[in-house]
């Protein structure tokens, strides 16, 4: 029989790894809620047309990377390759944008058929924020403040640096692309035909090349800043002033673009030096024309997405996975006789009712007590609750502290919940 295996580029997240994910998710909920953003949830499967219209039919994501299939009714469906289009579709379907200016966040899996590598998978996870209906630079700055506060809460603020840029309006960008393509054509012998052919579909993407050779060639390329329209320039300067006022450190990267075509004006990325070529942990910016593109309504929008797998790689260097978990064991119930299992279950239910935050596990098995104490210690429990024939007869539980050197105690059944409050984290 052949060995069962995961689909390439899709990974299991094991119990030993989940603590870091829980730590991240808990802080995401706390920080995003602190800024007044509401959680939204929407399907991972959408009609393919949604991504054709939002991302662009000719992009690599749509033509090469989407998981697309026909359902039994003959409809073309796709697993979501990113979240913004689905979030916007949910807002439009449920009339959220007309009745209010929603500020939303979501978290979950995305899917792209790419070459798996460190920090990049075919099923990957993102935590994202979207804000609709606010045109000024203050909301752009709030996106940066929110992410900066999250990095601090996670303890990775020293590992990340912020890069910003402006892509201007659609009109000014067309002017810039004309001169950029002229520069590319002048350097075609050095750049290579394949890259030039790809750049014709989306010329700005060449600025995001990871090739050291291409990066060197582009050092003298025209800068998009020099072609910004007056309104975009003013918006960008005010955005930078807000960052300065809030003591946010940043650098302007004139070659910073985003991977999707719908961005305009402010774009930004938080990067780490610890992840090799896949250095972007979080990226976002404005996409003022996407709502109009999908609905005909001229409503501005801005947002960002965090690559959770990449951030977990950073967290793994600074935080212990077990200590990050919300579900660490406080107590480990060791039963020394058949009768004690039933008694332990009853007592455990009373403890869980009285102390909802006390995490308690009952071991069902007949190993030696020395073996069970080692197992309790290995699973991270703070105390072992020991119940044998003697304890049942005396209606007391033996308590052994697994984290400190102290004498074993005996506590009556009626006092157990009160005494265990001393061991709650």
Residue pairs with C-beta under 8 A, 6 or more apart in sequence:
6 12
7 122
7 123
8 116
8 122
9 113
9 114
9 116
9 121
9 122
9 123
10 121
10 122
10 123
11 121
11 123
13 21
16 321
16 322
17 312
17 321
18 321
18 325
19 320
19 321
19 322
19 323
19 324
19 325
19 327
19 328
20 312
20 315
20 316
20 319
20 321
20 324
21 308
21 312
22 324
22 325
22 326
22 327
23 154
23 315
23 319
23 324
23 325
23 326
24 127
24 154
24 308
24 311
24 312
24 315
25 107
25 127
26 326
27 150
27 153
27 154
28 105
28 107
28 127
28 150
28 306
29 39
30 153
31 146
31 149
31 150
31 153
32 39
32 105
32 129
32 146
34 149
35 103
35 142
35 146
36 103
37 103
37 104
37 105
37 129
37 131
38 102
38 103
38 104
38 105
39 104
39 105
39 106
40 87
40 90
40 91
40 102
40 104
40 105
40 106
41 106
41 108
42 86
42 87
42 89
42 90
42 106
43 80
43 86
44 79
44 80
44 108
44 109
44 111
45 77
45 78
45 79
45 80
46 77
46 78
46 80
46 85
46 86
46 89
47 75
47 76
47 77
47 78
48 66
48 68
48 76
48 77
48 78
49 76
50 78
50 85
50 86
50 89
50 294
51 61
51 62
51 66
51 78
51 80
51 81
51 85
52 62
53 293
53 294
54 84
54 85
54 88
54 262
54 290
54 293
54 294
55 61
55 62
55 81
55 82
55 85
55 260
55 261
55 262
56 62
56 202
56 260
56 261
56 262
57 63
58 201
58 202
59 201
59 202
59 260
59 261
61 81
61 82
61 112
61 259
61 260
64 113
65 81
65 112
65 113
65 114
66 78
66 79
66 81
66 111
66 112
66 113
67 78
67 79
67 111
67 112
67 113
68 76
68 77
68 78
69 76
69 77
69 78
70 76
70 77
71 77
79 110
79 111
80 86
80 110
80 111
81 110
81 111
81 112
82 110
82 126
82 260
82 305
83 106
83 108
83 110
83 126
83 128
83 305
84 128
84 130
84 260
84 262
84 287
84 290
84 303
84 305
85 290
85 294
87 104
87 106
87 128
87 130
88 130
88 132
88 290
88 291
88 294
88 301
89 294
90 96
91 97
91 102
91 104
91 132
92 291
92 294
92 295
96 102
96 132
97 132
97 133
97 291
97 297
97 299
98 297
100 133
101 131
101 132
101 133
101 134
102 130
102 131
102 132
102 133
103 129
103 130
103 131
103 132
104 129
104 130
104 131
105 127
105 128
105 129
105 130
106 127
106 128
107 125
107 126
107 127
107 128
107 308
108 125
108 126
109 123
109 124
109 125
110 123
110 124
110 125
110 126
111 122
111 123
111 124
112 122
112 124
113 122
114 120
114 122
116 122
117 278
118 275
118 276
118 278
118 313
119 275
119 276
119 278
119 307
119 309
119 310
119 313
120 278
120 309
121 309
124 307
124 308
124 309
125 307
125 308
125 309
126 305
126 306
126 307
126 308
127 305
127 306
127 308
128 303
128 304
128 305
128 306
129 143
129 146
129 284
129 303
129 304
130 301
130 302
130 303
131 139
131 142
131 143
131 301
131 302
131 303
132 291
132 299
132 300
132 301
133 299
133 300
133 301
134 300
134 302
135 288
135 300
136 235
136 238
137 235
137 236
137 238
137 239
137 242
137 266
138 242
139 302
140 235
140 239
140 242
140 265
140 266
140 285
140 286
140 302
141 239
141 242
141 243
141 246
143 268
143 284
143 302
143 303
143 304
144 162
144 243
144 248
144 250
144 268
145 246
145 248
147 270
147 282
147 304
147 306
148 157
148 162
148 248
150 306
151 157
151 160
151 270
154 311
154 315
154 319
155 315
155 318
155 319
156 311
156 314
156 315
156 318
159 272
159 273
159 274
159 314
159 317
159 318
160 270
160 271
160 272
160 281
160 314
161 249
161 251
161 270
161 271
161 272
161 273
162 248
162 249
162 250
162 251
162 268
162 269
162 270
162 271
163 250
163 251
163 252
163 253
163 256
163 268
163 269
163 270
163 271
164 239
164 240
164 243
164 250
164 251
164 252
164 253
164 256
164 266
164 267
164 268
165 224
165 225
165 252
165 253
165 254
165 255
165 256
165 257
165 266
165 267
165 268
166 224
166 225
166 228
166 232
166 233
166 235
166 236
166 265
166 266
166 267
167 173
167 204
167 224
167 257
167 258
167 263
167 264
167 265
167 267
167 285
168 176
168 224
168 227
168 228
168 229
168 232
168 264
168 265
169 229
169 231
169 232
169 264
169 265
170 264
170 289
171 229
172 227
172 228
172 229
172 232
173 204
173 224
173 227
173 264
175 227
176 222
176 224
176 226
176 227
177 203
177 204
179 222
179 227
180 203
180 204
180 206
180 207
180 221
180 222
181 199
181 200
181 203
183 220
183 221
183 222
184 191
184 196
184 199
184 203
184 206
184 221
185 196
187 217
188 196
190 213
190 217
191 206
191 214
191 217
195 206
195 209
195 214
198 205
198 206
199 205
199 206
202 261
204 257
205 257
205 259
206 214
206 218
207 218
207 221
207 255
207 256
207 257
208 255
208 256
208 257
208 259
209 215
209 218
210 277
215 255
218 255
221 255
223 254
224 254
225 233
225 236
225 252
225 254
228 236
232 265
235 265
235 266
236 265
236 266
239 266
240 250
240 252
243 250
250 268
253 269
256 267
256 268
256 269
257 263
257 267
258 267
258 283
258 284
258 285
259 283
260 287
262 287
262 289
262 290
262 293
263 285
263 286
263 287
264 285
264 286
264 287
264 288
264 289
265 285
265 286
265 288
266 285
266 286
266 302
267 283
267 284
267 285
267 286
268 283
268 284
268 285
268 304
269 280
269 282
269 283
270 280
270 281
270 282
270 283
271 279
271 280
271 281
272 279
272 281
272 310
272 314
273 279
274 313
274 314
274 317
275 281
275 310
275 313
275 314
278 310
280 307
280 310
281 306
281 307
281 310
281 311
281 314
282 304
282 305
282 306
282 307
282 311
283 304
283 305
284 302
284 303
284 304
284 305
285 302
285 303
285 304
286 300
286 301
286 302
287 301
287 302
287 303
288 300
288 301
290 301
291 297
291 298
291 299
291 300
291 301
292 298
292 299
315 324
322 328
322 380
327 359
328 359
328 380
328 425
329 359
329 360
329 361
329 376
329 379
329 380
329 381
329 382
330 358
330 359
330 360
330 381
330 382
330 383
330 420
330 423
330 424
330 425
331 351
331 358
331 359
331 360
331 361
331 381
331 382
331 383
331 384
331 385
331 420
331 423
332 360
332 361
332 363
332 372
332 375
332 376
332 379
332 381
332 383
332 384
332 385
332 402
333 344
333 348
333 360
333 361
333 362
333 363
333 384
333 385
333 387
334 363
334 369
334 372
334 373
334 376
334 384
334 385
334 386
334 387
335 341
335 344
335 362
335 363
335 364
335 387
335 388
336 369
336 386
336 387
336 388
336 389
337 388
337 389
337 392
339 389
339 392
340 387
340 388
340 389
340 391
340 392
341 362
341 364
343 387
343 392
344 362
344 385
344 387
345 362
347 387
347 397
347 413
347 416
348 360
348 362
350 416
350 417
351 358
351 360
351 416
351 417
351 420
352 358
352 360
354 417
355 417
355 420
355 421
355 424
357 424
357 425
358 420
358 423
358 424
360 385
361 379
361 381
363 372
363 375
363 376
365 372
367 375
369 386
372 384
373 384
373 400
373 402
376 384
376 402
377 402
381 402
382 401
382 402
382 403
382 423
382 425
383 399
383 400
383 401
383 402
383 403
383 420
383 423
384 399
384 400
384 402
385 397
385 398
385 399
386 397
386 398
386 399
386 400
387 397
387 398
388 398
391 397
391 398
391 410
394 410
395 412
395 413
395 414
396 410
396 411
396 412
396 413
397 410
397 411
397 413
397 416
398 408
398 409
398 410
399 408
399 409
399 410
399 411
399 419
400 408
409 419
411 419
